[in-house]
Amino acid sequence: MNIRQEKSESLRAFMNRFGKMALDIRNLIPKVAMHHMVTTLKPGPFSNSLCMQSATTLDELRQRATKYMQMEELKEFRNKAQVPDEPERRGDRSRPTQFGKPTDFPKGPRFTRYTP
C-alpha cells in the first residue's frame, strides 16, 4: 500500500486517506502509525513543525494537523479571492506594453467639428 502524500494532495485529503487506511489495520500501534505518518508527509510547514517538536499522541497529532489544514485552506481561499489590479483607470492615458513600460495613447483631436 502506498500512503506517501502526493505533491498536489492537500493535507486534509492525506489525513482522511491515512485515517481510512489506519482503520483497516488490526491492532495498529499508535507509535508506529505516527512514525509512518510523519515519514510519508510531503515537505512543508506541518512536517517542519513535527520535526521541531514531535507529537506524543495521535490525538495531539490530529489536532495540530487540523490547525495546519485550516491555514492551508485559508491560503488557498485567499489565492482564489485575489482580484488582479486593473491596469487602466479612468483618465489614465498610458498602458503597459509587453515589456512593462508604459506607452502613450495617440492623441487626436478632441472633437470632430469645431465652431467656425
Backbone as CSV, one residue per row, in Angstrom:
resi,resn,N_x,N_y,N_z,CA_x,CA_y,CA_z,C_x,C_y,C_z
1,MET,0.834,-1.181,0.000,0.000,0.000,0.000,0.883,1.250,0.000
2,ASN,0.560,2.161,-0.858,1.313,3.405,-0.933,0.550,4.496,-0.191
3,ILE,1.141,4.979,0.905,0.470,6.039,1.659,1.202,7.359,1.555
4,ARG,2.231,7.420,0.739,3.015,8.657,0.601,2.129,9.787,0.100
5,GLN,2.274,10.965,0.702,1.478,12.121,0.309,1.971,12.632,-1.032
6,GLU,1.042,12.802,-1.967,1.384,13.295,-3.296,1.651,14.789,-3.229
7,LYS,2.385,15.299,-4.221,2.767,16.709,-4.225,1.561,17.630,-4.263
8,SER,0.542,17.275,-5.035,-0.605,18.172,-5.177,-1.710,17.876,-4.166
9,GLU,-1.544,16.854,-3.355,-2.584,16.459,-2.401,-2.582,17.392,-1.192
10,SER,-3.763,17.816,-0.793,-3.865,18.691,0.376,-3.643,17.875,1.648
11,LEU,-3.329,18.572,2.716,-3.118,17.908,3.998,-4.405,17.236,4.464
12,ARG,-5.542,17.884,4.243,-6.830,17.305,4.647,-7.094,15.994,3.914
13,ALA,-6.849,15.971,2.611,-7.068,14.747,1.831,-6.136,13.630,2.302
14,PHE,-4.880,13.989,2.579,-3.916,12.997,3.067,-4.352,12.443,4.415
15,MET,-4.750,13.323,5.333,-5.164,12.864,6.670,-6.393,11.964,6.589
16,ASN,-7.347,12.316,5.715,-8.528,11.455,5.548,-8.129,10.085,5.005
17,ARG,-7.267,10.082,3.998,-6.831,8.819,3.401,-6.032,7.996,4.405
18,PHE,-5.161,8.644,5.162,-4.359,7.951,6.168,-5.261,7.365,7.257
19,GLY,-6.262,8.134,7.689,-7.186,7.652,8.718,-7.956,6.423,8.264
20,LYS,-8.414,6.424,7.026,-9.136,5.259,6.492,-8.233,4.033,6.427
21,MET,-6.984,4.240,6.004,-6.049,3.116,5.933,-5.711,2.595,7.325
22,ALA,-5.575,3.504,8.286,-5.235,3.095,9.648,-6.365,2.297,10.280
23,LEU,-7.612,2.604,9.922,-8.742,1.850,10.469,-8.780,0.414,9.950
24,ASP,-8.236,0.198,8.769,-8.238,-1.140,8.181,-7.197,-2.072,8.799
25,ILE,-6.241,-1.519,9.532,-5.161,-2.322,10.109,-5.547,-2.743,11.519
26,ARG,-5.545,-4.051,11.751,-5.883,-4.572,13.085,-4.724,-4.343,14.049
27,ASN,-5.069,-4.028,15.273,-4.099,-3.872,16.364,-2.955,-2.918,15.995
28,LEU,-3.300,-1.824,15.379,-2.291,-0.834,14.982,-1.741,-0.138,16.218
29,ILE,-0.449,-0.138,16.338,0.212,0.514,17.463,0.319,2.002,17.133
30,PRO,-0.196,2.890,18.015,-0.208,4.332,17.726,1.168,4.902,17.386
31,LYS,2.217,4.480,18.076,3.567,4.989,17.797,4.001,4.627,16.370
32,VAL,3.645,3.445,15.924,4.001,3.018,14.570,3.230,3.854,13.549
33,ALA,1.948,4.073,13.818,1.117,4.883,12.923,1.672,6.302,12.823
34,MET,2.058,6.878,13.967,2.600,8.239,13.969,3.914,8.298,13.195
35,HIS,4.751,7.299,13.376,6.033,7.282,12.672,5.816,7.237,11.154
36,HIS,4.915,6.364,10.726,4.670,6.251,9.286,4.010,7.501,8.722
37,MET,3.154,8.136,9.506,2.512,9.356,9.028,3.551,10.460,8.826
38,VAL,4.424,10.625,9.792,5.430,11.689,9.716,6.384,11.443,8.549
39,THR,6.767,10.194,8.326,7.726,9.905,7.259,7.105,9.997,5.865
40,THR,5.787,9.929,5.762,5.147,9.980,4.438,4.612,11.360,4.089
41,LEU,4.701,12.323,4.990,4.240,13.678,4.690,5.158,14.352,3.680
42,LYS,4.561,15.162,2.809,5.404,15.937,1.895,6.041,17.077,2.683
43,PRO,7.206,17.545,2.248,7.861,18.646,2.957,6.979,19.891,2.961
44,GLY,6.913,20.541,4.102,6.103,21.742,4.231,6.052,22.197,5.677
45,PRO,5.209,23.184,5.950,5.150,23.738,7.311,4.748,22.711,8.377
46,PHE,3.805,21.828,8.047,3.350,20.853,9.043,4.447,19.845,9.360
47,SER,5.089,19.313,8.334,6.160,18.346,8.590,7.346,19.016,9.293
48,ASN,7.626,20.276,8.960,8.686,21.010,9.654,8.352,21.184,11.130
49,SER,7.081,21.467,11.417,6.634,21.635,12.793,6.805,20.339,13.580
50,LEU,6.490,19.219,12.937,6.624,17.931,13.612,8.086,17.564,13.841
51,CYS,8.953,18.003,12.949,10.390,17.739,13.140,10.939,18.538,14.313
52,MET,10.451,19.764,14.473,10.951,20.600,15.567,10.409,20.137,16.916
53,GLN,9.113,19.777,16.942,8.514,19.307,18.192,7.559,18.178,17.843
54,SER,7.949,16.959,18.154,7.128,15.812,17.777,5.895,15.707,18.676
55,ALA,4.859,15.120,18.111,3.619,14.903,18.860,3.770,13.643,19.700
56,THR,3.120,13.617,20.860,3.245,12.469,21.752,2.115,11.462,21.556
57,THR,0.947,11.938,21.101,-0.191,11.036,20.880,-0.797,11.295,19.508
58,LEU,-1.588,10.333,19.051,-2.273,10.511,17.774,-3.274,11.651,17.834
59,ASP,-3.926,11.819,18.980,-4.887,12.915,19.127,-4.199,14.272,19.000
60,GLU,-3.033,14.403,19.631,-2.282,15.655,19.521,-1.858,15.894,18.070
61,LEU,-1.437,14.830,17.407,-1.033,14.937,16.007,-2.202,15.393,15.145
62,ARG,-3.381,14.850,15.375,-4.571,15.235,14.603,-4.971,16.684,14.887
63,GLN,-4.865,17.108,16.148,-5.200,18.492,16.487,-4.256,19.467,15.800
64,ARG,-2.977,19.163,15.804,-2.009,20.029,15.126,-2.240,20.028,13.621
65,ALA,-2.565,18.858,13.081,-2.839,18.767,11.643,-4.051,19.608,11.280
66,THR,-5.060,19.631,12.141,-6.266,20.418,11.887,-5.924,21.903,11.763
67,LYS,-5.055,22.393,12.607,-4.646,23.799,12.531,-3.943,24.091,11.212
68,TYR,-3.073,23.191,10.787,-2.362,23.399,9.526,-3.292,23.243,8.327
69,MET,-4.306,22.389,8.456,-5.301,22.260,7.383,-6.058,23.571,7.211
70,GLN,-6.433,24.188,8.333,-7.132,25.471,8.269,-6.255,26.540,7.636
71,MET,-4.974,26.563,7.985,-4.051,27.534,7.395,-3.925,27.302,5.891
72,GLU,-3.826,26.035,5.488,-3.687,25.695,4.073,-4.931,26.106,3.280
73,GLU,-6.106,25.862,3.861,-7.353,26.213,3.185,-7.552,27.722,3.114
74,LEU,-7.138,28.436,4.152,-7.234,29.891,4.141,-6.317,30.477,3.074
75,LYS,-5.125,29.937,2.953,-4.180,30.393,1.934,-4.752,30.149,0.536
76,GLU,-5.344,28.981,0.330,-5.945,28.660,-0.967,-7.120,29.585,-1.263
77,PHE,-7.934,29.882,-0.250,-9.071,30.782,-0.420,-8.599,32.183,-0.794
78,ARG,-7.562,32.654,-0.121,-7.035,33.994,-0.414,-6.463,34.066,-1.823
79,ASN,-5.796,33.008,-2.251,-5.243,32.993,-3.609,-6.347,33.040,-4.656
80,LYS,-7.457,32.359,-4.398,-8.574,32.368,-5.345,-9.312,33.700,-5.322
81,ALA,-9.342,34.360,-4.152,-10.112,35.586,-3.995,-9.380,36.821,-4.505
82,GLN,-8.081,36.704,-4.756,-7.322,37.867,-5.231,-7.821,38.286,-6.601
83,VAL,-8.128,39.561,-6.714,-8.561,40.124,-7.980,-7.372,40.850,-8.581
84,PRO,-7.034,40.572,-9.825,-5.892,41.282,-10.407,-6.172,42.771,-10.512
85,ASP,-5.135,43.563,-10.290,-5.277,45.018,-10.387,-5.629,45.407,-11.812
86,GLU,-6.504,46.393,-11.930,-6.874,46.877,-13.256,-5.790,47.824,-13.738
87,PRO,-5.142,47.534,-14.864,-4.050,48.402,-15.314,-4.534,49.755,-15.811
88,GLU,-5.752,49.813,-16.341,-6.249,51.089,-16.860,-7.298,51.645,-15.915
89,ARG,-7.096,52.871,-15.522,-8.085,53.579,-14.724,-8.629,54.716,-15.553
90,ARG,-9.742,55.207,-15.152,-10.357,56.302,-15.893,-9.429,57.510,-15.908
91,GLY,-9.206,58.061,-17.064,-8.346,59.223,-17.189,-6.883,58.874,-17.363
92,ASP,-6.534,57.596,-17.233,-5.144,57.176,-17.407,-4.871,56.997,-18.895
93,ARG,-3.898,57.735,-19.432,-3.623,57.694,-20.866,-2.448,56.785,-21.209
94,SER,-1.954,56.050,-20.247,-0.857,55.146,-20.568,-1.247,53.724,-20.187
95,ARG,-0.680,52.783,-20.895,-0.938,51.379,-20.593,0.391,50.631,-20.698
96,PRO,0.519,49.536,-19.955,1.776,48.797,-20.032,1.886,48.030,-21.342
97,THR,3.098,47.947,-21.863,3.348,47.167,-23.071,3.802,45.786,-22.665
98,GLN,4.199,44.998,-23.619,4.649,43.657,-23.299,5.941,43.670,-22.488
99,PHE,6.693,44.758,-22.524,7.921,44.847,-21.757,7.712,45.545,-20.423
100,GLY,6.487,45.931,-20.099,6.176,46.538,-18.821,6.348,48.037,-18.765
101,LYS,6.808,48.684,-19.857,6.973,50.139,-19.862,5.710,50.772,-20.434
102,PRO,5.225,51.828,-19.823,4.011,52.440,-20.342,4.263,53.168,-21.664
103,THR,3.241,53.144,-22.501,3.290,53.908,-23.753,2.104,54.849,-23.765
104,ASP,2.247,55.974,-24.436,1.147,56.932,-24.510,0.207,56.547,-25.644
105,PHE,-1.076,56.761,-25.383,-2.051,56.578,-26.445,-1.880,57.733,-27.431
106,PRO,-2.106,57.492,-28.688,-2.016,58.602,-29.639,-3.112,59.615,-29.348
107,LYS,-2.729,60.897,-29.314,-3.701,61.940,-29.021,-4.168,62.542,-30.338
108,GLY,-5.455,62.443,-30.573,-6.051,63.016,-31.766,-6.855,64.246,-31.387
109,PRO,-7.580,64.785,-32.319,-8.421,65.943,-31.991,-9.504,65.534,-31.000
110,ARG,-9.861,66.468,-30.143,-10.862,66.175,-29.125,-12.261,66.098,-29.717
111,PHE,-12.542,66.926,-30.721,-13.846,66.927,-31.370,-13.646,66.720,-32.861
112,THR,-14.672,66.265,-33.526,-14.565,66.088,-34.966,-14.890,67.383,-35.703
113,ARG,-15.709,68.266,-35.089,-16.062,69.556,-35.701,-15.840,70.660,-34.692
114,TYR,-15.296,71.760,-35.183,-15.110,72.937,-34.334,-16.034,74.044,-34.810
115,THR,-16.381,74.981,-33.911,-17.226,76.120,-34.264,-16.427,77.086,-35.130
116,PRO,-17.015,77.518,-36.286,-16.254,78.450,-37.159,-16.106,79.815,-36.508
